Amino acid sequence: MSKTTLNQIMGAIRQSKGRFFGLYTKQGESINARFINESPSYVSVYDRNNGSERKLAKSSVVGVRISERSVGSTF
């Protein structure tokens, strides 16, 4: 995945304004998530599926779907 695509994905996540969105990972996982925090290498989200907070590497995020808008690759 290119750096431009990752920047677009992270921009969409930052602009989610506390709403839930679909997050897709390289491992094939689909998460119903809400953005909490980010660091240079990681993004923290609340996983609605498991009811827990998760810390994911930004490099493992391949796509995001927020209110009818898809960025990156979604399933």
Secondary structure as UniProt FT lines:
FT   HELIX           3..14
FT   TURN            15..18
FT   STRAND          20..25
FT   TURN            26..27
FT   STRAND          30..38
FT   STRAND          42..47
FT   TURN            48..51
FT   STRAND          52..57
FT   HELIX           58..60
FT   STRAND          61..66
FT   TURN            67..68
FT   STRAND          69..72
//
